[in-house]
Amino acid sequence: MQLEATDFAALDDSGKLAVLEALMLVVYADGKVTPDEIRRFDGIVTALPWGVGPDVLKALLQGANQRMATLTTPVAISDFVSNLATRLPGAELREKVLYTMATMAAADDVLHPFERNLLGLCVVSFNITSDRVKAIRAAVDAARPGN
């Protein structure tokens, strides 16, 4: 269920940016960005096969970070997530993005209510069925250390 090079190869720049922004939303979800969250985010993002050079990735990160700062209301966040869904083509890619978001949110063994709400919003906006949500949840649980 992990994002792979073939997923990124099939995406245009807007799609790659949508993946990056979705992952960044998890970091911002609870309103507090901690050094530990930044380290986890950086580790995940740098390990993904974006298919772009480090300078381009850095520019994408800066732009995404600026956009996150504008998401100050629930309506703005909902609209932003709806827009992400339109830029992530196909159910399989959306599921992989949700899985990656969920693994990031669960990494500290505490799912903050805002993180839970964000993931729920993504489930609805990404049009992910309840059966697939169960499969994603099981995969997230299996990926946790000690399982």
C-alpha positions as CSV (number, residue, x, y, z in Angstrom):
1,M,0.0,0.0,0.0
2,Q,3.1,2.2,-0.1
3,L,3.6,5.0,-2.6
4,E,6.0,3.8,-5.3
5,A,8.1,5.2,-8.2
6,T,5.4,4.2,-10.7
7,D,2.8,6.2,-8.8
8,F,5.0,9.3,-9.1
9,A,6.0,8.7,-12.7
10,A,2.3,8.8,-13.6
11,L,1.7,12.1,-11.9
12,D,2.2,15.6,-13.4
13,D,3.6,18.4,-11.2
14,S,0.2,19.2,-9.8
15,G,-0.3,15.6,-8.7
16,K,3.1,15.4,-7.1
17,L,2.4,18.7,-5.2
18,A,-1.0,17.3,-4.1
19,V,0.7,14.3,-2.5
20,L,3.2,16.5,-0.8
21,E,0.5,18.9,0.5
22,A,-1.6,15.9,1.7
23,L,1.4,14.7,3.7
24,M,2.1,18.1,5.0
25,L,-1.5,18.5,6.2
26,V,-0.9,15.7,8.7
27,V,2.0,17.7,10.3
28,Y,-0.2,20.8,10.6
29,A,-3.3,18.9,11.7
30,D,-3.1,19.5,15.4
31,G,-2.0,23.1,15.1
32,K,1.4,22.3,16.7
33,V,4.4,21.4,14.5
34,T,7.0,19.7,16.8
35,P,10.6,18.9,15.9
36,D,9.8,15.2,16.1
37,E,7.0,15.7,13.5
38,I,9.3,17.6,11.2
39,R,11.9,14.8,11.5
40,R,9.3,12.1,10.7
41,F,7.9,14.2,7.8
42,D,11.4,14.8,6.4
43,G,12.3,11.2,6.7
44,I,9.1,10.1,4.8
45,V,9.3,12.8,2.1
46,T,13.0,12.3,1.3
47,A,12.5,8.6,1.0
48,L,9.7,8.9,-1.6
49,P,10.6,8.6,-5.3
50,W,9.4,12.0,-6.4
51,G,11.3,11.9,-9.7
52,V,12.5,15.5,-9.2
53,G,15.8,17.0,-8.0
54,P,16.5,18.2,-4.5
55,D,16.2,21.8,-5.5
56,V,12.8,21.3,-7.1
57,L,11.6,19.3,-4.1
58,K,12.8,22.1,-1.8
59,A,10.8,24.6,-3.8
60,L,7.7,22.4,-3.7
61,L,8.1,22.1,0.1
62,Q,8.4,25.9,0.5
63,G,5.3,26.5,-1.6
64,A,3.3,23.8,0.2
65,N,4.4,25.2,3.6
66,Q,3.2,28.7,2.6
67,R,-0.2,27.3,1.5
68,M,-0.6,25.4,4.8
69,A,-0.3,28.8,6.6
70,T,-3.4,30.0,4.8
71,L,-5.6,27.2,6.0
72,T,-7.0,28.8,9.1
73,T,-10.6,27.8,9.1
74,P,-12.4,24.4,8.8
75,V,-14.0,25.6,5.5
76,A,-10.6,26.5,4.1
77,I,-9.2,23.1,5.1
78,S,-12.3,21.2,3.6
79,D,-12.0,23.1,0.3
80,F,-8.3,22.4,0.2
81,V,-8.8,18.7,0.7
82,S,-11.5,18.6,-1.9
83,N,-9.1,20.2,-4.3
84,L,-6.4,17.7,-3.4
85,A,-8.8,14.9,-4.3
86,T,-9.2,16.3,-7.8
87,R,-5.5,16.4,-8.3
88,L,-4.9,12.8,-7.1
89,P,-6.0,10.6,-10.0
90,G,-7.5,7.2,-9.3
91,A,-8.7,5.3,-6.2
92,E,-5.5,3.3,-5.7
93,L,-3.3,6.5,-5.5
94,R,-5.7,8.1,-3.1
95,E,-5.7,5.1,-0.9
96,K,-1.9,5.0,-0.9
97,V,-1.8,8.7,0.0
98,L,-4.3,8.2,2.8
99,Y,-2.3,5.2,4.1
100,T,0.9,7.3,4.1
101,M,-1.0,10.1,5.9
102,A,-2.3,7.6,8.5
103,T,1.1,6.1,9.2
104,M,2.4,9.6,9.8
105,A,-0.4,10.4,12.1
106,A,-0.1,7.1,14.0
107,A,3.7,7.3,14.3
108,D,3.7,8.8,17.8
109,D,1.0,6.3,19.0
110,V,-1.4,9.1,19.7
111,L,-4.0,10.0,17.1
112,H,-5.0,13.6,17.9
113,P,-8.7,14.5,17.3
114,F,-7.7,16.9,14.6
115,E,-5.6,14.2,12.9
116,R,-8.6,11.8,13.1
117,N,-10.9,14.5,11.6
118,L,-8.4,15.2,8.8
119,L,-8.2,11.6,7.9
120,G,-12.0,11.3,8.0
121,L,-12.3,14.3,5.7
122,C,-9.8,12.7,3.3
123,V,-11.8,9.4,3.3
124,V,-14.9,11.3,2.3
125,S,-13.2,13.7,-0.2
126,F,-11.1,10.9,-1.7
127,N,-14.3,8.7,-2.0
128,I,-12.8,5.8,-0.2
129,T,-15.2,3.0,0.6
130,S,-15.6,1.6,4.1
131,D,-14.1,-1.8,3.1
132,R,-11.0,0.0,1.8
133,V,-10.8,2.1,5.0
134,K,-10.7,-1.1,7.0
135,A,-7.9,-2.5,4.8
136,I,-5.9,0.7,5.1
137,R,-6.4,0.7,8.9
138,A,-5.2,-2.9,9.1
139,A,-2.2,-2.0,7.0
140,V,-1.3,1.0,9.2
141,D,-1.6,-1.2,12.3
142,A,0.6,-3.9,10.7
143,A,3.2,-1.3,9.8
144,R,3.6,0.0,13.4
145,P,6.7,-1.0,15.2
146,G,6.3,-4.1,17.3
147,N,3.6,-5.6,15.0
